[in-house]
């Protein structure tokens, strides 16, 4: 079985999340040690990953008769109309949550903030939540393109000029338009200090090679007699970075995956007989190819 598949026959019952455990929720997730009870329909509408997750839920609808430490399960003794194909009553029970791997409770909470309008154009998130939203949105294939300018602005204000690789790595991971990396790329290209090993490790080979090429062009052309002041040097840097951004965009359009260094491939998501969500089986082709994780499992 794939190494990312999560098997835990008796997971510890988590604590209810302070903000996203609603009595009106229709699906319970456990992330780290926290339980989230949220409307499945909203998640399905916003994320193709959640939509497939719910559609491939293997067990039929039923009634949960378990008793919790706080008394009867919220679904005890009553049936619940299915909000969509594949969701069963037991999945809205604390004893049968959907377990998400390779995401943190903080990241999942931030993603829920974006779904339920706590993060929008009028309320900028913190730098930490900006990074968390980028990671979670990529993992669950949520379109946050309308928020990228605001998120990048927060990251630029926080991490430039000291740690531009933090911004580049985060934006690469979520396959954002390379244009959003422009200021961070300019910061690295123009500075005297070369990239460190730690910085290089946060980037794809394509971006690293592109930065080396852009720096070579910048320092070569900035030494010419025609480049006499800072404005001229800034223009040379901008041209070098613009060429790098165009190269990265072309690579994206032709199917090159800058994170894995190859074209997007095939992946599938099926369930074993034990009800475990298996991202390693043979199957369908989606937008981004093989996902970073086998995202979940059920008890």
Secondary structure, DSSP 4 states (H G I P E B T S, - for coil): --TT----TTPPPPEEEEEEE-TT-SEEEEETTEEEEE-HHHHHHHBHHHHHHHHT--SPP-----EETTEE-TTTT-----SSTT--GGGGSGGGPEEE-S--HHHHHHHHHHHTTSSBTTBPPPHHHHHHHHHHHHHTTB--GGGHHHHHHHHHHHHTTT-HHHHHHHHHHTT--GGGGHHHHHHHHHSSSPPPHHHHHTS-HHHHHHHHHHHHHHHHHHTSTT--SHHHHHHHHHHHHHHHHHHHHHHHHTTEETTTTEE------EE-TT--EETTSS----TTSS-SS--EEE-
